[in-house]
Amino acid sequence: MIVRIAHNSTDIALNNIKLNSLDNQQLQINLWLKLVATKQDKQAFSELFKWFAPRIRAHGLQRFKQEAQAMDLVQETMLLVWRKAVLFNVDKGKASTWIYTLMRNHCFDMLRKKQTQKEDSISDDLWPIVDDQPSDDQDDHLQKRLLLSHLGSLPLHQKQVVEAIYLQEMTQQELATHLDLPLGTVKSRLRLAISKLKSKLEADLD
């Protein structure tokens, strides 16, 4: 069975679609996406954008609570649609489902990046707490002794990170590789540990 729609005075044929499983709107979306995939058709992409942008924006507002990030999700999702349209396989599902999957995946990436930025906003100068003050070997020894005295109060996974980085002098990337963990996880554990140690060291120095 062949379905044809008029597009820029050209008939576009789409063969072998299970039409019974698609309503008219879904069929139209499939056809637009096929045009983008096969012809990089800007008019078809514009139609896809007009249809999906409000829906993606609404999802973004629900997840991020910010207009700017919601619109970023719209722009980035539709850019992925333009770039990856050729990968869509009509036999495996509806175009709308495929586009919403791109949206959800990118939304997850944005949320993960947002969390990483939040973690990175914690001052990298937490260690050592008197780093900006003149020190000598005796001061360094005292700080290290105070540190070691409180390591036992940390959860095991945080203690492991502090010992590896500050006592074994491993880099964060080396430790992430060694533990088979994402770098962001190592950074998060380190900052949580240092925040706890900082509070205890400051109490000792009062």
Secondary structure, 3 states (H helix, E strand, C coil): CEEEEEECCEEEEEECCCHHHCCHHHHHHHHHHHHHHHHCCHHHHHHHHHHHHHHHHHHHHHHHCCHHHHHHHHHHHHHHHHHHHHHCCHHHCCHHHHHHHHHHHHHHHHHHHHHHHHHHCCCHHHCCCCCCCCCCHHHHHHHHHHHHHHHCCCCHHHHHHHHHHHHCCCCHHHHHHHHCCCHHHHHHHHHHHHHHHHHHHHHHHC
